Amino acid sequence: QKEVEQNSGPLSVPEGAIASLNCTYSDRGSQSFFWYRQYSGKSPELIMFIYSNGDKEDGRFTAQLNKASQYVSLLIRDSQPSDSATYLCAVFTSYGKLTFGQGTILTVHP
Amino acid sequence: GAVVSQHPSWVICKSGTSVKIECRSLDFQATTMFWYRQFPKQSLMLMATSNEGSKATYEQGVEKDKFLINHASLTLSTLTVTSAHPEDSSFYICSARDPGQGGREQYFGPGTRLTVT
């Protein structure tokens, strides 16, 4: 079992729709969870972090965390073509390492 | 967020030569920096954790004699790829946490694309 799992996609949504990205993790002791956006050929950019169960909203982005289910998600509202990128879920595990999922490729088509 | 820079952004070198990549934290002091490698269409793989004033901690399978890491100051870590070979061609990215912001968020530099011919 991978430590952090994501559906690799590609996930394709129309412009203006909600994109939903999901991630599960195996280390129950993990406390910090992050979403990075990576454009092709570029390095990852931190877009959201969440530490407590529930929802956290920042602009068009909402991160959701459910520690009991070991599940974290990212919702992107009013998706734009500029949101097309690979989204990496990262988990700071109980043994002190930031572990990344394989990433989900998101395509927003006009 | 915290700003991390890298230099150079890309480099081409001949097989057998060495290449040094610099990583700097611009607006904070980083006692710990991280070096990652990313091959095309793959996720980030942690290579090593760089600690200021002490030896780096390497991940399993990473040759410490080939990938030399030096963290001589609180704002600079360097990665030297020694005797580079074509299979070392990759995207190398450093990152750091800003202790002034709680230390949990990790920010990445822009990356260095290495091509070994």
Interface residues (C-beta under 8 A of the other chain):
Chain A: S32 F34 Y36 G41 K42 S43 P44 E45 L46 F49 Y51 L88 A90 F92 K97 L98 F100 G101 Q102 G103
Chain B: G1 F34 Q42 S43 L44 L46 F91 I93 R104 E105 Q106 Y107 F108 G109 P110 G111 R113
